[in-house]
Structure formats: structure tokens, C-alpha cells
């Protein structure tokens, strides 16, 4: 009878070992402090130096779904795109308009102040 050897058997080096729960009783009401907070500047702002927040007063812009007390995030560094929602200066007043196709500031009666990137609706 012949004996064949195929090598030594070794122990598995990494083995999952379930841990024992260290929590006793109720969970701490302060555990949410361990989670990082959501920074809206980091999430919604691309160019911090050229971004402004504007609160709307009144319902004059309902046609653009912008209501009273909403906050607009406006980026002045973005390039103009057709149909983009923008804050413009027209006859010395701020207004909200869509950029028309083939827009040229020299030909239009308004000046683009910045592009609206987000509208934060007031919930109450």
C-alpha cells in the first residue's frame, strides 16, 4: 500500500468571529452625535467664492415654481446655457428669467447676474 502526501494542513488565518454585543439596556439618545452632519455648502455649492444665497419675498415668481420665503442658490461663475433659470437685473431691479435661445447681453434688455442652481422651498 502506498501513502500519498499532499502537504501539511494549516489553520485558517482569518476567520470571522462574531463579537459579543457591549450594549446593555436602551440605546443612548446621543448616538446621533457620532454621525457626521450634512453640510449643505459642501453638497450644493460648486464654487464657494461665486455663490450667493437669496431669500425670495413674495409670490411674484410662481411661474418658475419659486414661492414666498424660498431660498435661491445662485452661482455667478457658471456659463450661460439656453433655458437656464437666472437672476437678472432689468431696469435696475432683480428679476428671475429663463435664458432665451441665442441670448446675447448686448441685444437683450437685461443683464444676467447669476445662474440659479437650487431652489430650497420653505415648508410652512
C-alpha positions as a Markdown table, in Angstrom:
| # | Residue | x | y | z |
|---|---|---|---|---|
| 1 | Unk | 0.0 | 0.0 | 0.0 |
| 2 | Unk | 1.3 | 3.4 | -1.0 |
| 3 | Unk | 0.9 | 6.5 | 1.1 |
| 4 | Unk | 0.5 | 9.8 | -0.8 |
| 5 | Unk | 1.1 | 13.1 | 0.9 |
| 6 | Unk | -0.3 | 16.3 | -0.4 |
| 7 | Unk | 1.2 | 18.7 | 2.1 |
| 8 | Unk | 0.5 | 19.9 | 5.6 |
| 9 | Unk | -2.8 | 21.1 | 6.8 |
| 10 | Unk | -2.7 | 24.6 | 8.3 |
| 11 | Unk | -5.1 | 26.6 | 10.3 |
| 12 | Unk | -7.1 | 29.3 | 8.5 |
| 13 | Unk | -5.5 | 32.6 | 9.3 |
| 14 | Unk | -8.5 | 34.9 | 9.0 |
| 15 | Unk | -11.7 | 33.6 | 10.4 |
| 16 | Unk | -14.9 | 35.5 | 11.2 |
| 17 | Unk | -15.5 | 35.6 | 14.9 |
| 18 | Unk | -18.8 | 37.1 | 15.9 |
| 19 | Unk | -18.3 | 39.7 | 18.6 |
| 20 | Unk | -20.3 | 40.0 | 21.7 |
| 21 | Unk | -22.6 | 43.0 | 22.0 |
| 22 | Unk | -21.3 | 45.5 | 24.5 |
| 23 | Unk | -24.6 | 47.4 | 24.7 |
| 24 | Unk | -26.8 | 46.9 | 27.7 |
| 25 | Unk | -30.2 | 48.4 | 28.2 |
| 26 | Unk | -31.5 | 51.2 | 26.0 |
| 27 | Unk | -29.6 | 52.9 | 23.3 |
| 28 | Unk | -28.1 | 56.2 | 24.1 |
| 29 | Unk | -30.1 | 59.2 | 22.8 |
| 30 | Unk | -26.8 | 60.9 | 21.9 |
| 31 | Unk | -25.6 | 58.3 | 19.4 |
| 32 | Unk | -26.6 | 60.6 | 16.5 |
| 33 | Unk | -23.8 | 62.9 | 17.6 |
| 34 | Unk | -21.3 | 60.3 | 16.4 |
| 35 | Unk | -22.5 | 60.5 | 12.8 |
| 36 | Unk | -21.2 | 63.3 | 10.6 |
| 37 | Unk | -23.5 | 66.2 | 9.9 |
| 38 | Unk | -24.6 | 67.1 | 6.4 |
| 39 | Unk | -23.1 | 70.3 | 5.2 |
| 40 | Unk | -25.3 | 71.9 | 2.6 |
| 41 | Unk | -22.5 | 74.1 | 1.4 |
| 42 | Unk | -20.4 | 71.0 | 0.6 |
| 43 | Unk | -23.4 | 69.3 | -1.0 |
| 44 | Unk | -24.9 | 72.1 | -3.1 |
| 45 | Unk | -22.2 | 74.7 | -3.7 |
| 46 | Unk | -19.7 | 74.2 | -6.5 |
| 47 | Unk | -17.8 | 77.5 | -6.4 |
| 48 | Unk | -17.9 | 78.9 | -2.9 |
| 49 | Unk | -16.5 | 82.3 | -3.8 |
| 50 | Unk | -19.0 | 82.9 | -6.5 |
| 51 | Unk | -22.1 | 81.5 | -4.8 |
| 52 | Unk | -24.8 | 83.6 | -3.1 |
| 53 | Unk | -28.0 | 82.8 | -1.2 |
| 54 | Unk | -31.1 | 84.9 | -1.8 |
| 55 | Unk | -34.4 | 84.7 | 0.1 |
| 56 | Unk | -37.4 | 85.5 | -2.0 |
| 57 | Unk | -40.0 | 87.9 | -0.7 |
| 58 | Unk | -43.5 | 87.4 | -2.3 |
| 59 | Unk | -45.0 | 85.2 | -4.9 |
| 60 | Unk | -44.1 | 87.1 | -8.0 |
| 61 | Unk | -42.2 | 84.1 | -9.4 |
| 62 | Unk | -44.8 | 81.4 | -9.1 |
| 63 | Unk | -44.4 | 80.7 | -12.8 |
| 64 | Unk | -40.9 | 79.4 | -12.1 |
| 65 | Unk | -42.1 | 77.4 | -9.0 |
| 66 | Unk | -40.4 | 79.9 | -6.7 |
| 67 | Unk | -42.6 | 80.9 | -3.8 |
| 68 | Unk | -42.5 | 83.3 | -0.8 |
| 69 | Unk | -39.6 | 82.7 | 1.6 |
| 70 | Unk | -37.8 | 80.2 | -0.7 |
| 71 | Unk | -34.0 | 80.4 | -0.8 |
| 72 | Unk | -32.2 | 80.5 | -4.1 |
| 73 | Unk | -28.7 | 79.3 | -4.5 |
| 74 | Unk | -27.1 | 81.4 | -7.2 |
| 75 | Unk | -23.7 | 80.8 | -8.8 |
| 76 | Unk | -22.1 | 83.7 | -10.7 |
| 77 | Unk | -19.3 | 81.6 | -12.1 |
| 78 | Unk | -21.4 | 79.4 | -14.3 |
| 79 | Unk | -21.7 | 79.9 | -18.0 |
| 80 | Unk | -25.0 | 80.8 | -19.6 |
| 81 | Unk | -27.0 | 77.9 | -21.1 |
| 82 | Unk | -30.2 | 78.0 | -23.1 |
| 83 | Unk | -33.3 | 77.7 | -20.8 |
| 84 | Unk | -31.3 | 78.1 | -17.6 |
| 85 | Unk | -33.1 | 79.9 | -14.7 |
| 86 | Unk | -31.2 | 83.1 | -13.9 |
| 87 | Unk | -31.3 | 86.1 | -11.6 |
| 88 | Unk | -31.1 | 89.1 | -13.9 |
| 89 | Unk | -31.0 | 92.9 | -13.5 |
| 90 | Unk | -33.7 | 94.6 | -15.6 |
| 91 | Unk | -34.4 | 98.3 | -15.3 |
| 92 | Unk | -32.5 | 98.4 | -12.0 |
| 93 | Unk | -34.4 | 95.6 | -10.4 |
| 94 | Unk | -33.6 | 91.9 | -9.7 |
| 95 | Unk | -35.9 | 89.5 | -11.6 |
| 96 | Unk | -35.9 | 85.9 | -12.5 |
| 97 | Unk | -35.9 | 84.8 | -16.1 |
| 98 | Unk | -35.1 | 81.9 | -18.3 |
| 99 | Unk | -32.2 | 82.4 | -20.7 |
| 100 | Unk | -33.7 | 82.6 | -24.2 |
| 101 | Unk | -32.2 | 80.7 | -27.1 |
| 102 | Unk | -29.4 | 82.7 | -28.8 |
| 103 | Unk | -29.0 | 85.0 | -25.8 |
| 104 | Unk | -26.6 | 87.9 | -26.1 |
| 105 | Unk | -26.4 | 90.5 | -23.3 |
| 106 | Unk | -25.7 | 93.2 | -25.9 |
| 107 | Unk | -29.0 | 92.6 | -27.6 |
| 108 | Unk | -31.2 | 91.9 | -24.6 |
| 109 | Unk | -32.8 | 94.4 | -22.2 |
| 110 | Unk | -31.4 | 92.7 | -19.1 |
| 111 | Unk | -28.1 | 91.7 | -17.6 |
| 112 | Unk | -27.6 | 88.2 | -16.1 |
| 113 | Unk | -26.4 | 88.4 | -12.5 |
| 114 | Unk | -26.1 | 84.7 | -11.9 |
| 115 | Unk | -27.5 | 81.2 | -12.6 |
| 116 | Unk | -29.9 | 79.7 | -10.1 |
| 117 | Unk | -28.6 | 76.2 | -9.2 |
| 118 | Unk | -31.0 | 75.2 | -6.5 |
| 119 | Unk | -34.4 | 76.3 | -5.1 |
| 120 | Unk | -34.9 | 75.5 | -1.4 |
| 121 | Unk | -38.7 | 75.6 | -0.7 |
| 122 | Unk | -40.0 | 76.9 | 2.6 |
| 123 | Unk | -42.1 | 74.2 | 4.1 |
| 124 | Unk | -44.5 | 76.1 | 6.3 |
